[in-house]
Amino acid sequence: MEKATGIPVIRHLKKKPDCSNELVAHFGCPPEKIVMIGDRVLTDVALANSIGMKSILTRHLKEQNDNKLSALVRQSSIKYRSDRVGP
C-alpha cells in the first residue's frame, strides 16, 4: 500500500482494536481529527468508528495469507460494499 500510494502505513504493535491508544498517541491529536483508511469493515472501519475516527473503506487491498475466518468476512462484506460504495 505504501508503494502504491506514497503514504506511509503505520504499523502498530497491538492487534485491532487494542491498538487505538497507540494510534492516537502516534498522531498526538484527538481521534476525531484522524482518518482510518482500510479495506476491512470489521477491523479498520469498526476500530475507527468505535473511538470517534472517521473511516474510509477501500476495495480489498490484500487477500493472500487470509485465514478462513478473514476470507469469510471478506465475502460477506462484498454485499455491504456493493450497497454503499460506488464503482
Residue pairs with C-beta under 8 A, 6 or more apart in sequence:
1 7
1 9
1 61
1 62
2 8
2 9
10 23
10 26
12 19
12 22
12 23
13 19
13 22
14 22
16 43
16 44
16 46
16 47
17 43
17 46
17 47
17 50
19 47
20 31
20 47
20 50
20 51
23 34
23 36
24 30
24 31
24 34
24 51
27 33
27 34
30 52
31 48
31 51
31 52
31 53
32 52
32 53
32 54
34 48
34 53
34 54
35 48
35 53
35 54
35 55
35 56
36 44
36 45
36 47
36 48
36 53
36 54
36 55
36 56
37 44
37 55
37 56
37 58
38 44
38 45
38 48
38 55
38 56
38 57
38 58
39 57
39 58
39 59
39 60
39 61
39 62
40 70
40 73
40 74
40 77
41 57
41 73
41 77
41 80
41 81
42 73
42 77
44 55
44 57
45 55
45 57
47 53
48 54
48 55
49 55
57 81
57 84
57 85
59 81
60 74
63 71
63 74
66 74
